[in-house]
Amino acid sequence: MKQLEFLADQKGKLKGVFVPIELWKKVFPQLPASEAEFKEALENYVLNKAMDEARKTPLLSKEEAMKFLEDK
């Protein structure tokens, strides 16, 4: 899949992001009608991706998790 491309003005200030259509269609199978629907669809997509990644991670016991956090 293509990478996101960032659009900047002549001074280098970021102005926008180019999203490849393949990714856009995955995130928004139906075009959101409002800004609120856009935000919700994007949040749902990102949350689902995070949950998919979490499924690949082994679960820790409470003791293991506490030790992991203490070591950070």
Secondary structure, DSSP 8 states (H G I E B T S, - for coil): ----EEEE-TT--EEEEE--HHHHHHH-SS--SSHHHHHHHHHHHHHHHHHHHHHTS----HHHHHHHHHT-
